[in-house]
Each structure stands twice: as structure tokens, then as C-alpha cells.
Amino acid sequence: MLHAELRDEGSYSCRVKNAAGESHVDYKLVVLVSPEIIMLDKNKNKTVTENDVILLSCPATGKPEPTIDWYKDGELLTQQNITRRIRSGRLEGNDLRIARVEVSDGGRFTCEAKNKAGMAEQDFTELSAPPRIEREGVPSEIGGKSKSTVTISCPAYGRPMPTVTWLKAGRPLDYSQDVYLSANGMKLHFLDLKKVS
């Protein structure tokens, strides 16, 4: 049978007969169907805010019914390891739930459906997190003696990593040999405060 379909499934018998007698054999044809992931939400990229709740669903069809596996950045998520990768993550049937999104939860999530007939996978989402500046432990006023070296930090987080811009009196800062950036712009260094004042 070429290109068997679900409608071809069922019981088949082969009967043979001649002058000496007859015989038969029965067959049951089971048609397997490769998994297919049904994307209900066509927007696979999600922008979420910290502490949001997000539910990623992976409805799939196939015969036999496919099993669903979730991956984060290529690593299989299981009930045993999920909280190592996603602190408030939980696997619920075909769904992945994150109860309180953190910046570290950002990444590429992949849903994989497989059965005896094959496999389908969907790079489901790239979680993005808006930029945030970690203010705890960062003083709002920094002082230094004339001609001393001072560093101001702006620890920024987000996914993708945000661009950092420094302003002085509302205008972009001019950089020189005595004023420079490091750590992807998160640290502003003044080598000689007298010249910069």
C-alpha cells in the first residue's frame, strides 16, 4: 500500500482457496501519523516584564499521541532540573509555566513533539525582558578629590542586553583620554576630576 492514510486503517484478511482447501490470515493495519505542532499564537516572540506569569503551550497532534519535551537554550527541561534553569518554572502536561519571570529566564524555548512516526519541533519563543538598572548598593552621589580617579557604575540588565548611554546635564557625554567607558558602557571612568569638572 503506497501512501497509507488514516482512512486505510483497519482489519484486512487474505483468503486463499484451491481444490485442496482454503486458508486465510488476518492483519490489522495501524497507520502512524507524524506529530504536528499547532501554533495557536502566531507571535512566537514574547516581551515580558519581571514578575509576570507566562504560559507557553505546545498543542500537538499525531498518532500515537506525541510526547512533549521542552528545551531552554538547547537543554532538556525535566521536572527534576527545571527549577535550576527557571526558578519559578513548572511543566504542566504540554505546557511550560513560569510563575514569576526573572531576567535570567530569558532565552530560546523549544517545544519538541515525538512519537513512533517521527518528530516535530518549534522554536517557540525568545523571551525578552525590558532594561533595568540595579540600584541596590549603587550610591546616588559620588565624590572624589580633584585630580583623583573616580568610577561610576550603571549595572544594567535586560534581554537582549541593553545599550547604555551616559548623559551630563541631559546631553550625551563627550569621552576623552580622561573620561572613558568599560564593561559594555556600564562603568564610566574619570581619570582626572579637575579636567572634567
Residue frames as a rotation matrix with the C-alpha (Angstrom) as fourth column:
MET 1
0.592 0.806 0.000 0.00
0.806 -0.592 0.000 0.00
0.000 0.000 -1.000 0.00
LEU 2
-0.501 -0.748 0.434 1.54
0.750 -0.626 -0.213 3.30
0.431 0.220 0.875 -1.09
HIS 3
-0.814 0.095 0.573 0.88
-0.207 -0.969 -0.134 6.44
0.543 -0.227 0.808 0.93
ALA 4
-0.309 0.710 -0.632 -1.35
0.807 0.547 0.220 4.87
0.503 -0.443 -0.743 3.58
GLU 5
-0.535 0.259 0.804 -3.74
-0.383 -0.923 0.042 7.30
0.753 -0.286 0.592 5.24
LEU 6
-0.817 0.249 0.521 -5.77
-0.502 0.138 -0.854 7.12
-0.284 -0.959 0.012 8.44
ARG 7
0.180 0.970 -0.163 -8.83
-0.937 0.118 -0.330 6.10
-0.301 0.212 0.930 6.46
ASP 8
0.100 -0.220 -0.970 -6.92
-0.612 0.755 -0.234 2.97
0.784 0.617 -0.059 5.33
GLU 9
-0.767 -0.427 0.480 -6.56
-0.630 0.353 -0.692 1.79
0.126 -0.833 -0.539 8.94
GLY 10
0.320 0.913 0.254 -8.49
-0.943 0.333 -0.006 -1.33
-0.090 -0.238 0.967 9.90
SER 11
-0.022 -0.228 0.973 -8.66
-0.286 0.934 0.213 -5.11
-0.958 -0.274 -0.086 9.63
TYR 12
0.122 -0.025 -0.992 -7.62
-0.990 0.071 -0.124 -6.86
0.074 0.997 -0.016 6.43
SER 13
0.317 0.007 0.949 -7.87
-0.270 0.959 0.083 -10.57
-0.909 -0.282 0.306 5.55
CYS 14
-0.346 -0.419 -0.840 -6.09
-0.938 0.145 0.314 -12.56
-0.010 0.897 -0.443 2.89
ARG 15
0.337 0.527 0.780 -8.01
-0.431 0.823 -0.370 -15.65
-0.837 -0.212 0.505 1.79
VAL 16
-0.536 -0.506 -0.676 -6.62
-0.843 0.275 0.462 -18.32
-0.048 0.817 -0.574 -0.50
LYS 17
0.267 0.718 0.643 -8.56
-0.474 0.679 -0.561 -21.19
-0.839 -0.155 0.522 -1.97
ASN 18
-0.489 -0.273 -0.828 -7.99
-0.859 0.315 0.404 -24.07
0.151 0.909 -0.389 -4.40
ALA 19
0.236 0.642 -0.729 -9.31
-0.520 0.717 0.463 -27.59
0.821 0.270 0.504 -4.96
ALA 20
-0.304 -0.450 -0.840 -7.32
0.414 0.732 -0.542 -28.90
0.858 -0.512 -0.036 -1.98
GLY 21
0.097 0.378 -0.921 -8.77
0.995 -0.061 0.080 -26.42
-0.026 -0.924 -0.382 0.52
GLU 22
0.471 0.076 0.879 -8.55
0.245 -0.968 -0.047 -22.89
0.847 0.237 -0.475 1.75
SER 23
-0.114 -0.538 -0.835 -6.66
0.993 -0.050 -0.103 -20.74
0.013 -0.842 0.540 4.23
HIS 24
0.595 0.257 0.762 -6.66
0.328 -0.943 0.062 -17.19
0.734 0.214 -0.645 5.48
VAL 25
-0.395 -0.674 -0.624 -4.61
0.911 -0.203 -0.358 -14.78
0.115 -0.710 0.694 7.52
ASP 26
0.734 0.672 0.103 -5.87
0.632 -0.730 0.259 -11.63
0.249 -0.125 -0.960 9.25
TYR 27
-0.494 -0.863 0.108 -3.95
0.788 -0.496 -0.364 -8.37
0.368 -0.095 0.925 9.50
LYS 28
0.638 0.579 -0.508 -4.60
0.713 -0.693 0.107 -5.24
-0.290 -0.430 -0.855 11.44
LEU 29
-0.108 -0.643 0.758 -3.27
0.784 -0.525 -0.333 -2.14
0.612 0.558 0.561 9.71
VAL 30
0.534 0.144 -0.833 -2.30
0.697 -0.633 0.338 0.65
-0.478 -0.761 -0.438 12.09
VAL 31
0.345 -0.376 0.860 -1.41
0.642 -0.574 -0.508 3.95
0.684 0.728 0.044 10.43
LEU 32
0.048 -0.437 -0.898 1.03
0.889 -0.391 0.238 6.12
-0.455 -0.810 0.370 12.35
VAL 33
0.695 0.201 0.691 0.93
0.518 -0.806 -0.286 9.89
0.499 0.557 -0.664 11.87
SER 34
-0.401 -0.915 -0.047 3.98
0.767 -0.307 -0.563 12.08
0.501 -0.261 0.825 12.50
PRO 35
-0.017 0.376 -0.927 3.50
0.851 -0.482 -0.211 14.80
-0.525 -0.792 -0.311 15.11
GLU 36
-0.221 -0.004 0.975 2.42
0.610 -0.781 0.135 18.27
0.761 0.625 0.175 14.11
ILE 37
-0.608 -0.026 -0.794 2.63
0.707 -0.474 -0.526 21.24
-0.363 -0.880 0.306 16.46
ILE 38
0.182 0.772 0.609 -0.35
0.855 -0.430 0.290 23.55
0.486 0.468 -0.738 16.20
MET 39
-0.829 -0.502 -0.247 0.73
0.560 -0.740 -0.372 27.12
0.004 -0.447 0.895 16.85
LEU 40
0.219 0.971 -0.100 -2.32
0.976 -0.219 0.007 28.95
-0.015 -0.099 -0.995 18.15
ASP 41
0.745 -0.085 -0.661 -0.42
0.098 -0.967 0.235 32.18
-0.660 -0.240 -0.712 18.78
LYS 42
0.780 -0.417 0.468 1.46
0.560 0.128 -0.819 33.17
0.281 0.900 0.333 15.62
ASN 43
0.532 -0.621 0.575 3.59
-0.556 -0.769 -0.316 35.67
0.638 -0.152 -0.754 17.59
LYS 44
0.621 -0.331 -0.711 6.31
0.482 0.876 0.013 33.36
0.618 -0.351 0.703 18.91
ASN 45
-0.544 -0.837 0.058 8.43
0.500 -0.379 -0.779 36.12
0.674 -0.394 0.624 20.45
LYS 46
0.584 0.750 -0.311 7.25
0.658 -0.213 0.722 37.39
0.476 -0.626 -0.618 23.81
THR 47
-0.515 -0.631 0.580 8.26
0.007 -0.680 -0.733 40.51
0.857 -0.374 0.355 25.67
VAL 48
0.490 0.652 -0.579 7.51
0.572 0.261 0.777 40.14
0.658 -0.712 -0.245 29.34
THR 49
0.205 -0.352 0.913 8.15
-0.603 -0.781 -0.165 42.14
0.771 -0.516 -0.372 32.46
GLU 50
-0.815 -0.534 -0.225 9.80
-0.121 0.536 -0.835 40.78
0.567 -0.653 -0.501 35.58
ASN 51
-0.846 0.449 0.289 7.36
-0.214 0.212 -0.954 39.02
-0.489 -0.868 -0.084 37.91
ASP 52
-0.099 0.812 -0.575 4.87
-0.993 -0.047 0.105 38.41
0.058 0.582 0.811 35.05
VAL 53
-0.060 0.170 0.984 3.25
-0.173 0.969 -0.178 34.99
-0.983 -0.181 -0.028 34.70
ILE 54
-0.183 0.003 -0.983 3.75
-0.979 -0.091 0.182 33.34
-0.088 0.996 0.020 31.32
LEU 55
0.208 0.310 0.928 2.25
-0.165 0.946 -0.279 30.12
-0.964 -0.095 0.247 29.96
LEU 56
-0.444 -0.382 -0.810 3.82
-0.879 0.011 0.477 28.55
-0.173 0.924 -0.341 26.87
SER 57
0.359 0.673 0.646 1.52
-0.417 0.735 -0.534 25.96
-0.835 -0.078 0.545 25.29
CYS 58
-0.657 -0.598 -0.459 2.53
-0.710 0.283 0.645 23.26
-0.256 0.750 -0.610 22.83
PRO 59
0.340 0.821 0.459 -0.59
-0.465 0.571 -0.677 21.56
-0.817 0.017 0.576 21.45
ALA 60
-0.627 -0.601 -0.495 0.36
-0.749 0.291 0.595 18.75
-0.214 0.744 -0.633 19.08
THR 61
0.622 0.780 0.061 -1.43
-0.699 0.589 -0.405 16.12
-0.352 0.210 0.912 17.03
GLY 62
-0.375 -0.699 -0.609 -0.20
-0.864 0.502 -0.045 12.73
0.337 0.509 -0.792 15.82
LYS 63
0.788 0.587 0.185 -0.81
-0.616 0.748 0.247 9.01
0.006 -0.308 0.951 16.12
PRO 64
0.145 0.525 -0.839 0.10
0.928 0.221 0.299 7.67
0.342 -0.822 -0.455 18.55
GLU 65
0.952 0.266 0.148 -0.34
0.196 -0.908 0.371 10.78
0.233 -0.324 -0.917 20.68
PRO 66
0.185 -0.970 0.160 3.04
0.261 -0.109 -0.959 12.51
0.947 0.219 0.233 20.80
THR 67
0.431 -0.205 -0.879 5.02
0.887 -0.082 0.454 13.14
-0.165 -0.975 0.147 23.96
ILE 68
0.788 -0.099 0.608 6.14
0.116 -0.946 -0.304 16.73
0.605 0.310 -0.734 24.56
ASP 69
0.173 -0.785 -0.595 9.58
0.974 0.045 0.224 17.84
-0.149 -0.618 0.772 25.71
TRP 70
0.987 0.083 0.139 10.64
0.096 -0.991 -0.089 21.41
0.130 0.101 -0.986 26.44
TYR 71
0.109 -0.993 -0.043 14.15
0.984 0.114 -0.139 22.80
0.143 -0.027 0.989 25.99
LYS 72
0.949 0.016 -0.316 15.69
0.076 -0.981 0.178 26.07
-0.307 -0.193 -0.932 27.15
ASP 73
0.441 -0.804 -0.399 18.66
-0.880 -0.474 -0.018 27.17
-0.175 0.359 -0.917 25.06
GLY 74
0.048 -0.383 -0.922 19.08
-0.683 0.661 -0.310 23.55
0.729 0.645 -0.230 23.92
GLU 75
-0.917 -0.383 0.107 18.95
-0.327 0.572 -0.753 21.92
0.227 -0.725 -0.650 27.38
LEU 76
-0.293 0.827 -0.481 16.14
0.276 0.554 0.785 19.47
0.916 0.097 -0.390 28.13
LEU 77
-0.522 0.251 0.815 13.84
-0.788 -0.509 -0.348 20.64
0.327 -0.824 0.463 30.92
THR 78
-0.362 0.421 -0.832 12.54
0.324 0.894 0.311 17.95
0.874 -0.157 -0.460 33.27
GLN 79
0.741 0.662 0.111 10.56
0.070 -0.240 0.968 18.02
0.668 -0.710 -0.224 36.49
GLN 80
0.609 -0.558 -0.564 13.86
0.787 0.340 0.515 17.34
-0.096 -0.757 0.646 38.28
ASN 81
-0.383 -0.922 -0.054 16.01
0.900 -0.385 0.205 20.11
-0.210 0.030 0.977 36.73
ILE 82
0.181 0.503 0.845 13.55
0.775 -0.602 0.193 22.84
0.606 0.620 -0.499 35.75
THR 83
0.956 0.243 -0.164 13.98
0.292 -0.724 0.625 24.96
0.033 -0.645 -0.763 38.87
ARG 84
0.083 -0.981 -0.174 17.74
0.650 -0.079 0.756 25.02
-0.755 -0.176 0.631 38.28
ARG 85
-0.645 -0.306 0.700 17.14
0.763 -0.311 0.567 26.66
0.045 0.900 0.434 34.88
ILE 86
-0.354 0.643 0.680 13.93
-0.066 -0.742 0.667 28.58
0.933 0.191 0.305 35.64
ARG 87
-0.966 -0.188 0.178 13.46
-0.181 -0.001 -0.984 29.31
0.185 -0.982 -0.033 39.34
SER 88
-0.448 0.869 0.210 9.65
-0.492 -0.044 -0.869 29.53
-0.747 -0.492 0.447 39.23
GLY 89
-0.419 0.236 -0.877 9.17
-0.864 0.194 0.465 27.18
0.280 0.952 0.122 36.23
ARG 90
-0.312 0.398 0.863 6.82
-0.383 0.778 -0.498 24.19
-0.869 -0.486 -0.090 36.14
LEU 91
-0.907 0.101 -0.408 5.94
-0.341 0.390 0.855 21.62
0.246 0.915 -0.319 33.49
GLU 92
-0.359 0.875 0.325 2.18
-0.402 0.169 -0.900 21.02
-0.842 -0.454 0.291 33.29
GLY 93
0.545 0.529 0.651 1.28
0.317 0.588 -0.744 18.44
-0.776 0.612 0.153 30.66
ASN 94
0.289 -0.398 0.871 2.15
0.950 0.010 -0.311 20.01
0.115 0.918 0.381 27.29
ASP 95
0.799 0.125 0.588 2.62
0.142 -0.990 0.017 23.46
0.584 0.070 -0.809 28.85
LEU 96
-0.311 -0.868 -0.387 5.52
0.852 -0.075 -0.517 25.30
0.420 -0.491 0.763 30.43
ARG 97
0.760 0.603 0.241 4.53
0.388 -0.719 0.576 27.81
0.521 -0.345 -0.781 33.12
ILE 98
-0.543 -0.837 -0.064 6.79
0.618 -0.346 -0.706 30.46
0.569 -0.423 0.705 34.61
ALA 99
0.309 0.783 -0.540 5.08
0.936 -0.149 0.320 31.88
0.171 -0.604 -0.778 37.70
ARG 100
0.812 -0.132 -0.568 7.41
0.100 -0.928 0.358 34.87
-0.575 -0.348 -0.741 38.24
VAL 101
0.743 -0.517 0.426 9.56
0.551 0.110 -0.827 35.80
0.381 0.849 0.367 35.26
GLU 102
0.534 -0.697 -0.479 13.13
0.149 -0.480 0.865 36.88
-0.832 -0.533 -0.152 36.02
VAL 103
0.502 -0.421 -0.756 15.66
-0.821 -0.507 -0.263 38.39
-0.272 0.752 -0.600 33.60
SER 104
-0.546 -0.799 0.251 17.66
-0.700 0.600 0.387 35.14
-0.460 0.036 -0.887 33.84
ASP 105
-0.002 0.635 0.772 14.64
0.140 0.765 -0.629 33.26
-0.990 0.107 -0.090 32.45
GLY 106
0.511 0.177 -0.841 15.19
-0.705 -0.474 -0.528 34.88
-0.492 0.863 -0.117 29.05
GLY 107
-0.602 -0.744 0.290 16.29
-0.375 0.583 0.721 32.60
-0.705 0.325 -0.630 26.25
ARG 108
-0.420 0.405 -0.812 15.14
-0.829 0.192 0.525 30.38
0.369 0.894 0.255 23.40
PHE 109
-0.292 0.440 0.849 12.44
-0.525 0.668 -0.527 27.88
-0.799 -0.600 0.036 24.32
THR 110
-0.612 0.059 -0.789 11.83
-0.711 0.394 0.582 24.89
0.345 0.917 -0.200 22.06
CYS 111
0.180 0.733 0.656 8.88
-0.732 0.546 -0.409 22.53
-0.657 -0.406 0.634 22.13
GLU 112
-0.716 -0.424 -0.554 9.53
-0.682 0.595 0.426 19.04
0.149 0.682 -0.716 20.74
ALA 113
0.340 0.849 0.405 6.73
-0.798 0.488 -0.353 16.57
-0.497 -0.203 0.843 19.95
LYS 114
-0.564 -0.572 -0.595 7.66
-0.799 0.560 0.219 12.98
0.207 0.599 -0.773 19.11
ASN 115
0.478 0.621 0.621 6.09
-0.650 0.726 -0.226 9.59
-0.591 -0.295 0.751 18.59
LYS 116
0.084 -0.446 0.891 6.93
0.266 0.872 0.412 6.35
-0.960 0.202 0.192 16.71
ALA 117
0.639 0.271 0.720 6.21
0.742 0.032 -0.670 8.05
-0.204 0.962 -0.181 13.38
GLY 118
0.023 -0.677 0.736 8.57
0.692 -0.521 -0.500 10.97
0.722 0.521 0.456 13.80
MET 119
-0.175 -0.201 -0.964 9.27
0.880 -0.470 -0.061 14.27
-0.441 -0.859 0.259 15.46
ALA 120
0.324 0.207 0.923 8.36
0.583 -0.812 -0.023 17.95
0.745 0.546 -0.384 15.12
GLU 121
-0.181 -0.369 -0.912 9.90
0.937 -0.345 -0.046 20.87
-0.298 -0.863 0.409 16.92
GLN 122
0.542 0.404 0.737 9.14
0.563 -0.826 0.039 24.53
0.624 0.394 -0.675 17.20
ASP 123
-0.738 -0.649 -0.184 11.48
0.621 -0.548 -0.560 27.24
0.263 -0.528 0.808 18.41
PHE 124
0.056 0.971 -0.231 8.71
0.981 -0.010 0.195 28.63
0.187 -0.237 -0.953 20.45
THR 125
0.915 0.325 0.241 9.83
0.265 -0.932 0.248 31.92
0.305 -0.163 -0.938 21.83
GLU 126
-0.361 -0.932 0.023 12.69
0.663 -0.274 -0.696 34.17
0.655 -0.236 0.717 22.71
LEU 127
0.588 0.576 -0.568 11.70
0.808 -0.386 0.445 35.76
0.037 -0.721 -0.692 25.97
SER 128
-0.270 -0.621 0.736 12.73
0.425 -0.763 -0.487 39.39
0.864 0.182 0.470 26.11
ALA 129
0.275 0.298 -0.914 12.97
0.954 -0.203 0.221 41.39
-0.120 -0.933 -0.340 29.30
PRO 130
0.806 0.053 0.589 12.89
0.235 -0.943 -0.236 45.20
0.543 0.329 -0.773 29.36
PRO 131
-0.208 -0.973 0.100 16.03
0.296 -0.160 -0.942 47.00
0.932 -0.166 0.321 30.52
ARG 132
0.906 0.401 -0.136 16.50
0.225 -0.183 0.957 47.52
0.359 -0.897 -0.256 34.24
ILE 133
-0.052 -0.914 0.402 19.17
-0.301 -0.369 -0.879 49.25
0.952 -0.167 -0.256 36.29
GLU 134
0.311 0.052 -0.949 20.16
0.757 0.590 0.280 47.54
0.575 -0.806 0.144 39.53
ARG 135
0.327 -0.096 0.940 20.05
-0.228 -0.973 -0.020 50.42
0.917 -0.208 -0.340 42.01
GLU 136
0.997 0.078 -0.022 20.67
-0.002 0.284 0.959 48.48
0.081 -0.956 0.283 45.21
GLY 137
0.477 -0.868 -0.137 24.13
0.666 0.255 0.701 49.23
-0.574 -0.426 0.700 46.55
VAL 138
-0.226 -0.510 0.830 24.72
0.897 -0.441 -0.026 51.99
0.380 0.739 0.557 43.99
PRO 139
-0.316 0.093 -0.944 25.08
0.652 -0.702 -0.287 55.43
-0.689 -0.706 0.162 45.63
SER 140
0.621 0.608 0.496 23.20
0.782 -0.434 -0.447 58.33
-0.056 0.665 -0.745 44.04
GLU 141
0.907 -0.407 0.111 26.03
-0.393 -0.910 -0.132 60.73
0.155 0.076 -0.985 44.89
ILE 142
0.618 -0.785 -0.055 29.71
0.786 0.617 0.024 60.02
0.015 -0.058 0.998 44.33
GLY 143
0.942 -0.326 -0.078 32.51
-0.312 -0.938 0.148 62.32
-0.121 -0.115 -0.986 45.37
GLY 144
0.538 -0.839 0.087 36.21
0.843 0.532 -0.084 62.49
0.024 0.118 0.993 44.71
LYS 145
0.280 -0.544 -0.791 39.14
0.265 -0.748 0.609 64.82
-0.923 -0.380 -0.065 45.24
SER 146
0.795 -0.111 -0.596 40.45
-0.548 -0.552 -0.628 66.98
-0.259 0.826 -0.500 42.45
LYS 147
-0.027 -0.808 -0.589 42.84
-0.964 0.177 -0.198 65.05
0.264 0.562 -0.784 40.16
SER 148
-0.490 -0.101 0.866 41.64
-0.495 0.850 -0.181 61.73
-0.718 -0.517 -0.467 41.60
THR 149
-0.850 0.229 -0.475 40.24
-0.302 0.526 0.795 58.78
0.432 0.819 -0.378 39.66
VAL 150
-0.448 0.795 0.409 36.52
-0.569 0.099 -0.817 58.03
-0.690 -0.599 0.407 40.08
THR 151
-0.953 0.242 -0.180 34.36
0.010 0.624 0.781 55.29
0.301 0.743 -0.598 38.59
ILE 152
-0.357 0.918 0.172 30.56
-0.808 -0.212 -0.549 55.46
-0.468 -0.335 0.818 38.37
SER 153
-0.973 0.025 0.230 28.65
0.103 0.938 0.331 52.21
-0.207 0.345 -0.915 37.78
CYS 154
-0.195 0.947 -0.255 25.36
-0.948 -0.249 -0.200 51.67
-0.253 0.202 0.946 36.00
PRO 155
-0.896 -0.175 0.409 24.64
-0.133 0.983 0.128 47.92
-0.425 0.060 -0.903 36.31
ALA 156
-0.147 0.846 -0.513 22.06
-0.955 -0.257 -0.150 47.33
-0.259 0.467 0.845 33.58
TYR 157
-0.767 0.013 0.642 20.18
0.037 0.999 0.024 44.12
-0.641 0.042 -0.766 32.80
GLY 158
0.218 0.877 -0.428 17.74
-0.718 -0.153 -0.679 43.01
-0.661 0.455 0.597 30.16
ARG 159
-0.497 -0.319 0.807 17.33
0.291 0.815 0.502 40.55
-0.817 0.484 -0.312 27.32
PRO 160
0.419 -0.905 0.078 18.70
0.706 0.271 -0.654 41.36
0.571 0.329 0.752 24.86
MET 161
-0.142 -0.581 -0.802 21.38
0.934 -0.348 0.087 43.27
-0.329 -0.736 0.591 26.75
PRO 162
0.832 0.552 -0.045 20.50
0.512 -0.798 -0.318 47.00
-0.211 0.242 -0.947 26.68
THR 163
0.002 -0.772 0.636 22.69
0.692 -0.458 -0.558 49.75
0.722 0.441 0.533 25.25
VAL 164
0.324 0.023 -0.946 23.99
0.865 -0.413 0.286 52.12
-0.384 -0.910 -0.154 27.94
THR 165
0.113 -0.246 0.963 24.20
0.574 -0.775 -0.266 55.87
0.811 0.582 0.054 27.26
TRP 166
-0.186 -0.251 -0.950 25.73
0.939 -0.329 -0.097 58.37
-0.288 -0.910 0.297 29.68
LEU 167
0.365 0.373 0.853 24.45
0.574 -0.812 0.109 61.96
0.733 0.450 -0.510 29.85
LYS 168
-0.585 -0.427 -0.689 25.70
0.792 -0.483 -0.373 65.08
-0.173 -0.765 0.621 31.62
ALA 169
-0.616 0.464 -0.637 23.09
-0.157 -0.864 -0.478 67.78
-0.772 -0.194 0.605 32.23
GLY 170
0.377 0.914 0.151 20.77
-0.104 0.203 -0.974 65.95
-0.920 0.351 0.171 29.80
ARG 171
0.642 -0.227 -0.732 23.26
-0.766 -0.193 -0.613 65.85
-0.002 0.955 -0.298 26.91
PRO 172
0.910 -0.354 -0.216 25.37
0.298 0.920 -0.255 62.94
0.289 0.167 0.943 25.66
LEU 173
0.705 -0.698 -0.126 28.72
-0.080 -0.254 0.964 62.87
-0.705 -0.670 -0.235 27.41
ASP 174
0.715 -0.599 -0.362 31.89
-0.526 -0.119 -0.842 63.63
0.461 0.792 -0.400 25.44
TYR 175
0.893 -0.446 0.057 34.55
0.325 0.728 0.604 60.99
-0.311 -0.521 0.795 26.00
SER 176
0.625 -0.779 -0.043 38.29
-0.665 -0.504 -0.551 61.66
0.408 0.373 -0.833 26.00
GLN 177
-0.160 -0.771 -0.617 41.50
-0.039 0.629 -0.776 60.11
0.986 -0.100 -0.131 27.29
ASP 178
-0.908 -0.232 0.350 40.47
-0.311 -0.187 -0.932 61.18
0.281 -0.955 0.098 30.77
VAL 179
-0.170 0.911 0.375 36.85
-0.749 0.128 -0.650 60.01
-0.640 -0.392 0.661 30.51
TYR 180
-0.628 -0.068 -0.775 36.18
-0.655 0.585 0.479 56.53
0.421 0.808 -0.412 29.17
LEU 181
0.434 0.863 0.260 33.78
-0.900 0.406 0.156 53.59
0.029 -0.302 0.953 29.41
SER 182
-0.807 -0.541 -0.236 34.27
-0.544 0.837 -0.059 49.93
0.229 0.080 -0.970 30.27
ALA 183
-0.819 0.475 0.321 32.11
0.188 0.752 -0.632 46.85
-0.542 -0.458 -0.705 30.94
ASN 184
-0.482 0.626 0.613 29.90
0.849 0.159 0.505 47.44
0.218 0.764 -0.608 27.87
GLY 185
-0.380 0.280 0.882 29.31
0.085 -0.939 0.334 51.03
0.921 0.202 0.333 28.92
MET 186
0.585 0.698 -0.414 28.19
0.445 0.151 0.883 50.15
0.678 -0.700 -0.222 32.43
LYS 187
0.369 -0.521 -0.769 31.23
0.803 -0.238 0.546 51.81
-0.468 -0.819 0.331 34.04
LEU 188
0.773 -0.131 0.621 32.18
0.253 -0.833 -0.491 55.45
0.582 0.537 -0.611 33.50
HIS 189
0.293 -0.786 -0.544 35.75
0.941 0.139 0.307 56.31
-0.166 -0.602 0.781 34.50
PHE 190
0.932 -0.153 0.328 37.09
-0.094 -0.978 -0.187 59.80
0.349 0.144 -0.926 35.26
LEU 191
0.351 -0.881 -0.316 40.89
0.811 0.455 -0.368 59.78
0.468 -0.127 0.875 35.39
ASP 192
-0.781 -0.607 -0.146 41.35
0.610 -0.691 -0.389 63.42
0.135 -0.393 0.910 36.43
LEU 193
0.110 0.955 -0.276 38.37
0.979 -0.153 -0.136 65.12
-0.172 -0.255 -0.951 38.07
LYS 194
-0.214 -0.240 -0.947 39.94
0.252 -0.950 0.184 68.57
-0.944 -0.199 0.263 37.74
LYS 195
-0.959 -0.219 -0.179 39.79
-0.118 -0.268 0.956 68.41
-0.258 0.938 0.231 33.93
VAL 196
-0.680 0.731 0.059 36.24
0.580 0.488 0.652 67.07
0.448 0.478 -0.756 33.84
SER 197
-0.706 0.373 -0.602 34.59
0.543 -0.259 -0.799 69.27
-0.454 -0.891 -0.020 36.49
